[in-house]
């Protein structure tokens, strides 16, 4: 056995868990860096493709198709091959997609951009499920929360990727070279990190997977529960608000408020930085005020930020409101997942259903906003998002745990693991 700095003997299994935890931190950061790298260059990519807002929405639909395919198929592949192999293949698909997006900008080809985003979404969707499954296991092994930190690391990755994108935008660095360089670095990090993920975890024998059709039916049946339906509204609305910012915020600031591309990317960085702060502080805030109060506050902040961006013409005020928007959407989705896990019965079906509602909104909603924005402008298109976030504010009471203390603060449940 090895010893730590204080001379305490560290069992081998603890060292392996620590290595696995660090690997997961890296595997969560890589998608964040990759996502922000191309999002910050969307104005330049749009210009090189010579695409309208509606055409960009069609290009982004490749991301939606790929991501939903990855999300839906990930669990089946994990059961067949384990989290390590699924994560490894998914990361390589996502990174290859990033390089193809850069190639599309070089070739000025919308078709190639669509294919690049399709690959990117397929890898990101499947990979996110695999690393979350592995993260939940590490959380169980170490006996303390980990998933909120992992998702916070994703947000840190988006900040790093956005800052790099801003700098490259400011110096007019070629998009293709930028994205290819990021892809190369991320591929190296992924290859090194995935080695620390044990092979075979999550893999099940064929006999254990015969009940998939019955499980699918149970997942649809949970929507008959009005509480789950309302929690689904929260997840859908907040995920759409986050996805809309990830896909459209730089262009929204450029086209809707007159920012130059560099400043538009800087505003987006403020959004992801606010999300990062919100996620890392989330556990403390929930313990202090309770889940329902935090979901209501989050939806309120998101609504205020969105309304200001849509209806106030002052660019400085709008940029500040983006930070409020980011804080508002940082916790709503993970807390909705946590709420779905409360109570007896088939918690897995409830969590899966609510998560799917959120992912559909996050991945499919933003391209549809692009089509709407092509007719009414991106600022006015965001009114749809604002209305749904207001609905989430009124639905927040459904996230109350089934059993509460006298002071109204709910007990923590296993569902709080999802961050």
Secondary structure, 3 states (H helix, E strand, C coil): CEECCCCCEECHHHHHHHHHHHHHHHHHHHHHHHHHHHHCCHHHHHHHHCCCHHHHHHHHHHHHHHHHHHHHHHHHHHHHHCHHHHHHHHHHHHHHHHHHHHHHHHHCCHHHHHHHHHHHHHHHHHHHHHHHHHHHHHHHHHCCCCHHHHHHHHHHHHHHHHHHHHHHHHCCCCHHHHHHHHHHHHHHHHHHHHCCCCCCCCCCCHHHHCCHHHHHHHHHHHHHCHHHHHHHHHHHHHHHHHHHHHHHHHHHHHHHHCCCHHHHHHHHHHHHHHHHHHHHHHHHHHHHHCHHHHHHHHHHHHHHHHHHHHHCCCHHHHHHHHHHHHHHHCCHHHHHHHHHCCCCCCHHHHHHHHHHHHHHHHHHHHHHHHHHHHHHCHHHHHHHHHHHHHHHHHHHHHHCCCCECCCCCECCCHHHHCC
